[in-house]
């Protein structure tokens, strides 16, 4: 009687491990989409534009719950290479006293190295601020730059209240997909080895 040349199915080598692996991959996909949904803004509190030498103060902002999340997005046009700015933000209390700060350097750079000419642009910034206690707050936004004002544009910003942070979902998604793939490889190592050979 001739031996069968039929290769074993990928998902029949170890049914239990396959089941767990597929479940974890499915859970990772759910977490990924939950993270996208939770990262959407509930509503925009304020948006606008200010120049390099201006300071924009947004508020008062009243929060009635713990861990209120606010997404701050800002961008600046930088017209030529070699110019930069540092977008700074501060969270102020009800008396407009400093609580904590945040910020990022924006720039357009170019240069040459052993691989040739390179270009790098970072002209936008986004962060999520967590106001842990209920109360009255202000956001202070301003720019620190040594660039020629003619070589950089105005700063555009928006501040939105967030439904929830997407960080836990992202972490769960990454760990679940890694664990799921490892289980699938372990469960089907015989089949994989045969297919490689």
ABEGO torsion letter per residue (X at the ends): XBBBABBBBAAAABAAAAAAAAAAAAAAAAAAAAAAAAABBABBABBEBBBAABBBBBOBBBBABBGBBBBBBBBBBBABBGBBBBBBBBBBBAAGBBABBBEBBBBBBBBBBAAEBBBBBBABBBBBBBBABBEBBBBBBBBBBABBAAABBBBBBBBBBBABBAAAAAAAAAAAAAAAAAAAAAAAAAAAAAAAX
